[in-house]
Amino acid sequence: MTSEKHSRGELAYHQLFEAIQKGSLKPGTRIRETDIAEEFGISRTPVRDAIRRLENDGLIVHLPHQGAVIKTLDHREIMEMYEMRQVLEGTAAFHAAQHASLLEIDELIELNDLMLKNKEEESEAADANRLFHQTLYRAANNRYLIDAINNLSNAMALLEGTTLYNAERVNIAFKEHQEIIEHIQLQKGKEADQSVRNHISNSQRVRIRMFR
């Protein structure tokens, strides 16, 4: 029974997280246990556990007279988030230049190509981009760094929409990814680090324009 309860809680957590990440549940949306339980076809207990986990992740907050709602980020929080991305992902690229396997490099190339191929499909391009960055993290081969990045990535689920909102932006990101890959292939850690920082900085500028 405990195992079944745990699996249902995991399912509810991942379904809620994905709904937030995909934008089905937008920042400011009130979360009602009964509504979520009915939508997912499960009891309220695993939903309650999932909401508690998402609170610990910082994705759900409790507001007076409203209850549980999806957290809304302000301008400063977005800026701080991207600043940390530059540091953490730049460091990941530095280590990836030393540790990435040929298989991981091939995967980065394939995912970047897939992103470009789907440049007219916003959600598909965003998914390929997300997988590209996740592969980069793994290639760093540093579990503590990966944990830190994953915690930040969870918080970034609160960002509405994707910066890859049109074909032109995807083309730019593709070229930036190519530069990162080339530095990793040549085992140039400092250059890979700087390329990622530039890439994240450009994404930050797009995000702030979207926010405004």
Phi and psi in degrees as GROMACS dihedral restraints (atoms count N, CA, C in turn):
[ dihedral_restraints ]
;  ai    aj    ak    al  type     phi  dphi    fc
    3     4     5     6     1   -61.6    20    10
    4     5     6     7     1   -41.3    20    10
    6     7     8     9     1   -64.3    20    10
    7     8     9    10     1   -40.7    20    10
    9    10    11    12     1   -65.6    20    10
   10    11    12    13     1   -41.4    20    10
   12    13    14    15     1   -62.5    20    10
   13    14    15    16     1   -41.3    20    10
   15    16    17    18     1   -63.8    20    10
   16    17    18    19     1   -43.5    20    10
   18    19    20    21     1   -66.4    20    10
   19    20    21    22     1   -37.2    20    10
   21    22    23    24     1   -68.1    20    10
   22    23    24    25     1   -36.8    20    10
   24    25    26    27     1   -65.1    20    10
   25    26    27    28     1   -40.7    20    10
   27    28    29    30     1   -63.2    20    10
   28    29    30    31     1   -43.7    20    10
   30    31    32    33     1   -62.2    20    10
   31    32    33    34     1   -45.5    20    10
   33    34    35    36     1   -62.8    20    10
   34    35    36    37     1   -41.0    20    10
   36    37    38    39     1   -61.2    20    10
   37    38    39    40     1   -49.1    20    10
   39    40    41    42     1   -68.5    20    10
   40    41    42    43     1   -34.6    20    10
   42    43    44    45     1   -67.2    20    10
   43    44    45    46     1   -42.5    20    10
   45    46    47    48     1   -66.8    20    10
   46    47    48    49     1   -43.1    20    10
   48    49    50    51     1   -61.3    20    10
   49    50    51    52     1   -44.2    20    10
   51    52    53    54     1   -65.4    20    10
   52    53    54    55     1   -37.5    20    10
   54    55    56    57     1   -63.4    20    10
   55    56    57    58     1   -37.4    20    10
   57    58    59    60     1   -69.7    20    10
   58    59    60    61     1   -45.6    20    10
   60    61    62    63     1   -63.4    20    10
   61    62    63    64     1   -39.5    20    10
   63    64    65    66     1   -81.5    20    10
   64    65    66    67     1   -12.2    20    10
   66    67    68    69     1    92.4    20    10
   67    68    69    70     1     4.3    20    10
   69    70    71    72     1   -65.8    20    10
   70    71    72    73     1   -35.7    20    10
   72    73    74    75     1  -110.4    20    10
   73    74    75    76     1   109.2    20    10
   75    76    77    78     1   -90.6    20    10
   76    77    78    79     1   157.0    20    10
   78    79    80    81     1   -52.2    20    10
   79    80    81    82     1   137.0    20    10
   81    82    83    84     1    93.1    20    10
   82    83    84    85     1   -11.4    20    10
   84    85    86    87     1   -71.9    20    10
   85    86    87    88     1   133.0    20    10
   87    88    89    90     1   -77.0    20    10
   88    89    90    91     1   136.5    20    10
   90    91    92    93     1  -107.0    20    10
   91    92    93    94     1   115.5    20    10
   93    94    95    96     1  -108.3    20    10
   94    95    96    97     1   127.8    20    10
   96    97    98    99     1   -54.9    20    10
   97    98    99   100     1   -45.2    20    10
   99   100   101   102     1   -63.6    20    10
  100   101   102   103     1   -41.1    20    10
  102   103   104   105     1   -65.0    20    10
  103   104   105   106     1   -45.4    20    10
  105   106   107   108     1   -65.9    20    10
  106   107   108   109     1   -43.3    20    10
  108   109   110   111     1   -60.5    20    10
  109   110   111   112     1   -41.8    20    10
  111   112   113   114     1   -66.9    20    10
  112   113   114   115     1   -41.6    20    10
  114   115   116   117     1   -64.8    20    10
  115   116   117   118     1   -40.8    20    10
  117   118   119   120     1   -86.6    20    10
  118   119   120   121     1   -11.2    20    10
  120   121   122   123     1    72.0    20    10
  121   122   123   124     1    34.6    20    10
  123   124   125   126     1  -132.8    20    10
  124   125   126   127     1   172.4    20    10
  126   127   128   129     1   -74.9    20    10
  127   128   129   130     1   170.3    20    10
  129   130   131   132     1   -74.0    20    10
  130   131   132   133     1   -24.3    20    10
  132   133   134   135     1   -61.3    20    10
  133   134   135   136     1   -52.4    20    10
  135   136   137   138     1   -64.0    20    10
  136   137   138   139     1   -30.3    20    10
  138   139   140   141     1   -66.3    20    10
  139   140   141   142     1   -41.5    20    10
  141   142   143   144     1   -61.7    20    10
  142   143   144   145     1   -42.1    20    10
  144   145   146   147     1   -63.5    20    10
  145   146   147   148     1   -40.7    20    10
  147   148   149   150     1   -64.8    20    10
  148   149   150   151     1   -42.2    20    10
  150   151   152   153     1   -62.7    20    10
  151   152   153   154     1   -40.9    20    10
  153   154   155   156     1   -62.2    20    10
  154   155   156   157     1   -42.0    20    10
  156   157   158   159     1   -63.9    20    10
  157   158   159   160     1   -40.7    20    10
  159   160   161   162     1   -69.1    20    10
  160   161   162   163     1   -28.1    20    10
  162   163   164   165     1   -65.8    20    10
  163   164   165   166     1   -44.2    20    10
  165   166   167   168     1   -62.7    20    10
  166   167   168   169     1   -32.3    20    10
  168   169   170   171     1   -75.4    20    10
  169   170   171   172     1   -12.6    20    10
  171   172   173   174     1    85.6    20    10
  172   173   174   175     1    11.9    20    10
  174   175   176   177     1   -91.1    20    10
  175   176   177   178     1   -22.9    20    10
  177   178   179   180     1  -124.0    20    10
  178   179   180   181     1   138.0    20    10
  180   181   182   183     1  -128.6    20    10
  181   182   183   184     1   159.6    20    10
  183   184   185   186     1  -103.2    20    10
  184   185   186   187     1   125.7    20    10
  186   187   188   189     1  -114.0    20    10
  187   188   189   190     1   145.5    20    10
  189   190   191   192     1   -57.6    20    10
  190   191   192   193     1   135.1    20    10
  192   193   194   195     1    67.7    20    10
  193   194   195   196     1     3.4    20    10
  195   196   197   198     1  -122.9    20    10
  196   197   198   199     1   -34.8    20    10
  198   199   200   201     1    88.7    20    10
  199   200   201   202     1  -146.7    20    10
  201   202   203   204     1   -76.0    20    10
  202   203   204   205     1   127.9    20    10
  204   205   206   207     1  -137.5    20    10
  205   206   207   208     1   156.1    20    10
  207   208   209   210     1   -69.4    20    10
  208   209   210   211     1   127.9    20    10
  210   211   212   213     1   -61.4    20    10
  211   212   213   214     1   141.3    20    10
  213   214   215   216     1  -106.8    20    10
  214   215   216   217     1   127.1    20    10
  216   217   218   219     1   -83.4    20    10
  217   218   219   220     1   143.7    20    10
  219   220   221   222     1  -100.2    20    10
  220   221   222   223     1   177.5    20    10
  222   223   224   225     1   -58.2    20    10
  223   224   225   226     1   -44.3    20    10
  225   226   227   228     1   -63.9    20    10
  226   227   228   229     1   -42.3    20    10
  228   229   230   231     1   -62.8    20    10
  229   230   231   232     1   -39.5    20    10
  231   232   233   234     1   -64.6    20    10
  232   233   234   235     1   -44.0    20    10
  234   235   236   237     1   -60.2    20    10
  235   236   237   238     1   -46.3    20    10
  237   238   239   240     1   -63.7    20    10
  238   239   240   241     1   -38.0    20    10
  240   241   242   243     1   -62.3    20    10
  241   242   243   244     1   -46.4    20    10
  243   244   245   246     1   -70.3    20    10
  244   245   246   247     1   -32.1    20    10
  246   247   248   249     1   -63.6    20    10
  247   248   249   250     1   -40.4    20    10
  249   250   251   252     1   -69.2    20    10
  250   251   252   253     1   -34.9    20    10
  252   253   254   255     1   -59.9    20    10
  253   254   255   256     1   -42.8    20    10
  255   256   257   258     1   -58.3    20    10
  256   257   258   259     1   -45.6    20    10
  258   259   260   261     1   -65.8    20    10
  259   260   261   262     1   -52.6    20    10
  261   262   263   264     1   -70.1    20    10
  262   263   264   265     1   -46.0    20    10
  264   265   266   267     1   -74.8    20    10
  265   266   267   268     1   -31.2    20    10
  267   268   269   270     1   -62.9    20    10
  268   269   270   271     1   -42.8    20    10
  270   271   272   273     1   -63.9    20    10
  271   272   273   274     1   -39.1    20    10
  273   274   275   276     1   -61.2    20    10
  274   275   276   277     1   -42.4    20    10
  276   277   278   279     1   -65.4    20    10
  277   278   279   280     1   -38.5    20    10
  279   280   281   282     1   -58.4    20    10
  280   281   282   283     1   -46.7    20    10
  282   283   284   285     1   -72.7    20    10
  283   284   285   286     1   -33.8    20    10
  285   286   287   288     1   -62.3    20    10
  286   287   288   289     1   -33.2    20    10
  288   289   290   291     1   -63.4    20    10
  289   290   291   292     1   -23.4    20    10
  291   292   293   294     1   -95.8    20    10
  292   293   294   295     1   -28.3    20    10
  294   295   296   297     1  -118.2    20    10
  295   296   297   298     1   -15.0    20    10
  297   298   299   300     1   -60.3    20    10
  298   299   300   301     1   134.2    20    10
  300   301   302   303     1   -82.7    20    10
  301   302   303   304     1   165.3    20    10
  303   304   305   306     1   -61.3    20    10
  304   305   306   307     1   -35.4    20    10
  306   307   308   309     1   -63.8    20    10
  307   308   309   310     1   -42.7    20    10
  309   310   311   312     1   -67.4    20    10
  310   311   312   313     1   -38.3    20    10
  312   313   314   315     1   -64.9    20    10
  313   314   315   316     1   -42.0    20    10
  315   316   317   318     1   -61.3    20    10
  316   317   318   319     1   -38.5    20    10
  318   319   320   321     1   -65.8    20    10
  319   320   321   322     1   -39.8    20    10
  321   322   323   324     1   -60.7    20    10
  322   323   324   325     1   -43.4    20    10
  324   325   326   327     1   -63.1    20    10
  325   326   327   328     1   -45.5    20    10
  327   328   329   330     1   -64.4    20    10
  328   329   330   331     1   -41.7    20    10
  330   331   332   333     1   -69.1    20    10
  331   332   333   334     1   -36.2    20    10
  333   334   335   336     1   -66.3    20    10
  334   335   336   337     1   -41.2    20    10
  336   337   338   339     1   -63.3    20    10
  337   338   339   340     1   -39.9    20    10
  339   340   341   342     1   -64.3    20    10
  340   341   342   343     1   -40.0    20    10
  342   343   344   345     1   -59.7    20    10
  343   344   345   346     1   -46.4    20    10
  345   346   347   348     1   -64.3    20    10
  346   347   348   349     1   -40.0    20    10
  348   349   350   351     1   -60.2    20    10
  349   350   351   352     1   -33.4    20    10
  351   352   353   354     1  -101.4    20    10
  352   353   354   355     1    27.0    20    10
  354   355   356   357     1   -64.2    20    10
  355   356   357   358     1   -18.0    20    10
  357   358   359   360     1   -90.0    20    10
  358   359   360   361     1    -8.2    20    10
  360   361   362   363     1  -115.2    20    10
  361   362   363   364     1   101.0    20    10
  363   364   365   366     1   -54.2    20    10
  364   365   366   367     1   -49.8    20    10
  366   367   368   369     1   -68.9    20    10
  367   368   369   370     1   -38.4    20    10
  369   370   371   372     1   -67.3    20    10
  370   371   372   373     1   -40.2    20    10
  372   373   374   375     1   -64.5    20    10
  373   374   375   376     1   -40.9    20    10
  375   376   377   378     1   -64.6    20    10
  376   377   378   379     1   -39.7    20    10
  378   379   380   381     1   -63.7    20    10
  379   380   381   382     1   -44.4    20    10
  381   382   383   384     1   -64.0    20    10
  382   383   384   385     1   -38.8    20    10
  384   385   386   387     1   -63.7    20    10
  385   386   387   388     1   -42.4    20    10
  387   388   389   390     1   -62.5    20    10
  388   389   390   391     1   -43.0    20    10
  390   391   392   393     1   -67.1    20    10
  391   392   393   394     1   -34.2    20    10
  393   394   395   396     1   -59.4    20    10
  394   395   396   397     1   -49.2    20    10
  396   397   398   399     1   -68.3    20    10
  397   398   399   400     1   -36.1    20    10
  399   400   401   402     1   -64.3    20    10
  400   401   402   403     1   -37.6    20    10
  402   403   404   405     1   -66.2    20    10
  403   404   405   406     1   -39.0    20    10
  405   406   407   408     1   -60.6    20    10
  406   407   408   409     1   -42.6    20    10
  408   409   410   411     1   -60.7    20    10
  409   410   411   412     1   -47.6    20    10
  411   412   413   414     1   -61.2    20    10
  412   413   414   415     1   -36.7    20    10
  414   415   416   417     1   -65.6    20    10
  415   416   417   418     1   -18.5    20    10
  417   418   419   420     1   -68.2    20    10
  418   419   420   421     1   -26.3    20    10
  420   421   422   423     1    59.3    20    10
  421   422   423   424     1    42.7    20    10
  423   424   425   426     1  -137.4    20    10
  424   425   426   427     1   104.2    20    10
  426   427   428   429     1   -61.5    20    10
  427   428   429   430     1   -36.5    20    10
  429   430   431   432     1   -71.1    20    10
  430   431   432   433     1   -37.5    20    10
  432   433   434   435     1   -65.2    20    10
  433   434   435   436     1   -43.1    20    10
  435   436   437   438     1   -62.9    20    10
  436   437   438   439     1   -41.3    20    10
  438   439   440   441     1   -60.8    20    10
  439   440   441   442     1   -43.4    20    10
  441   442   443   444     1   -63.4    20    10
  442   443   444   445     1   -42.3    20    10
  444   445   446   447     1   -66.7    20    10
  445   446   447   448     1   -40.7    20    10
  447   448   449   450     1   -63.8    20    10
  448   449   450   451     1   -38.1    20    10
  450   451   452   453     1   -62.7    20    10
  451   452   453   454     1   -41.8    20    10
  453   454   455   456     1   -67.1    20    10
  454   455   456   457     1   -40.4    20    10
  456   457   458   459     1   -61.5    20    10
  457   458   459   460     1   -36.6    20    10
  459   460   461   462     1   -59.6    20    10
  460   461   462   463     1   -45.3    20    10
  462   463   464   465     1   -64.2    20    10
  463   464   465   466     1   -33.2    20    10
  465   466   467   468     1   -71.6    20    10
  466   467   468   469     1    -9.7    20    10
  468   469   470   471     1   -62.8    20    10
  469   470   471   472     1   -19.0    20    10
  471   472   473   474     1   -76.5    20    10
  472   473   474   475     1   -14.2    20    10
  474   475   476   477     1   -72.2    20    10
  475   476   477   478     1   127.3    20    10
  477   478   479   480     1   -79.9    20    10
  478   479   480   481     1   134.7    20    10
  480   481   482   483     1    71.2    20    10
  481   482   483   484     1  -172.1    20    10
  483   484   485   486     1  -126.6    20    10
  484   485   486   487     1   147.7    20    10
  486   487   488   489     1   -73.3    20    10
  487   488   489   490     1   -10.4    20    10
  489   490   491   492     1   -91.7    20    10
  490   491   492   493     1    58.9    20    10
  492   493   494   495     1   -85.8    20    10
  493   494   495   496     1    -8.2    20    10
  495   496   497   498     1  -151.8    20    10
  496   497   498   499     1   169.8    20    10
  498   499   500   501     1   -62.3    20    10
  499   500   501   502     1   -35.8    20    10
  501   502   503   504     1   -62.8    20    10
  502   503   504   505     1   -44.2    20    10
  504   505   506   507     1   -66.0    20    10
  505   506   507   508     1   -36.6    20    10
  507   508   509   510     1   -64.3    20    10
  508   509   510   511     1   -41.3    20    10
  510   511   512   513     1   -59.4    20    10
  511   512   513   514     1   -41.7    20    10
  513   514   515   516     1   -65.2    20    10
  514   515   516   517     1   -46.5    20    10
  516   517   518   519     1   -61.9    20    10
  517   518   519   520     1   -38.0    20    10
  519   520   521   522     1   -59.0    20    10
  520   521   522   523     1   -45.9    20    10
  522   523   524   525     1   -66.2    20    10
  523   524   525   526     1   -38.2    20    10
  525   526   527   528     1   -65.7    20    10
  526   527   528   529     1   -41.0    20    10
  528   529   530   531     1   -61.9    20    10
  529   530   531   532     1   -42.1    20    10
  531   532   533   534     1   -57.3    20    10
  532   533   534   535     1   -43.1    20    10
  534   535   536   537     1   -63.0    20    10
  535   536   537   538     1   -41.3    20    10
  537   538   539   540     1   -61.5    20    10
  538   539   540   541     1   -46.9    20    10
  540   541   542   543     1   -60.5    20    10
  541   542   543   544     1   -44.4    20    10
  543   544   545   546     1   -60.2    20    10
  544   545   546   547     1   -41.9    20    10
  546   547   548   549     1   -67.0    20    10
  547   548   549   550     1   -36.9    20    10
  549   550   551   552     1   -66.6    20    10
  550   551   552   553     1   -42.1    20    10
  552   553   554   555     1   -60.4    20    10
  553   554   555   556     1   -36.9    20    10
  555   556   557   558     1   -87.8    20    10
  556   557   558   559     1     3.3    20    10
  558   559   560   561     1    57.8    20    10
  559   560   561   562     1    37.8    20    10
  561   562   563   564     1   -99.6    20    10
  562   563   564   565     1    89.2    20    10
  564   565   566   567     1   -63.0    20    10
  565   566   567   568     1   -47.1    20    10
  567   568   569   570     1   -63.4    20    10
  568   569   570   571     1   -40.7    20    10
  570   571   572   573     1   -67.9    20    10
  571   572   573   574     1   -38.4    20    10
  573   574   575   576     1   -64.2    20    10
  574   575   576   577     1   -42.9    20    10
  576   577   578   579     1   -57.1    20    10
  577   578   579   580     1   -50.0    20    10
  579   580   581   582     1   -66.0    20    10
  580   581   582   583     1   -37.3    20    10
  582   583   584   585     1   -63.3    20    10
  583   584   585   586     1   -40.9    20    10
  585   586   587   588     1   -66.9    20    10
  586   587   588   589     1   -41.7    20    10
  588   589   590   591     1   -60.8    20    10
  589   590   591   592     1   -40.7    20    10
  591   592   593   594     1   -64.2    20    10
  592   593   594   595     1   -41.9    20    10
  594   595   596   597     1   -61.6    20    10
  595   596   597   598     1   -46.9    20    10
  597   598   599   600     1   -66.9    20    10
  598   599   600   601     1   -37.7    20    10
  600   601   602   603     1   -62.2    20    10
  601   602   603   604     1   -41.9    20    10
  603   604   605   606     1   -64.9    20    10
  604   605   606   607     1   -40.8    20    10
  606   607   608   609     1   -64.3    20    10
  607   608   609   610     1   -37.7    20    10
  609   610   611   612     1   -60.5    20    10
  610   611   612   613     1   -43.6    20    10
  612   613   614   615     1   -62.6    20    10
  613   614   615   616     1   -40.1    20    10
  615   616   617   618     1   -64.4    20    10
  616   617   618   619     1   -43.6    20    10
  618   619   620   621     1   -61.6    20    10
  619   620   621   622     1   -42.7    20    10
  621   622   623   624     1   -65.0    20    10
  622   623   624   625     1   -38.6    20    10
  624   625   626   627     1   -61.4    20    10
  625   626   627   628     1   -40.3    20    10
  627   628   629   630     1   -64.3    20    10
  628   629   630   631     1   -39.4    20    10
  630   631   632   633     1   -64.4    20    10
  631   632   633   634     1   -39.3    20    10
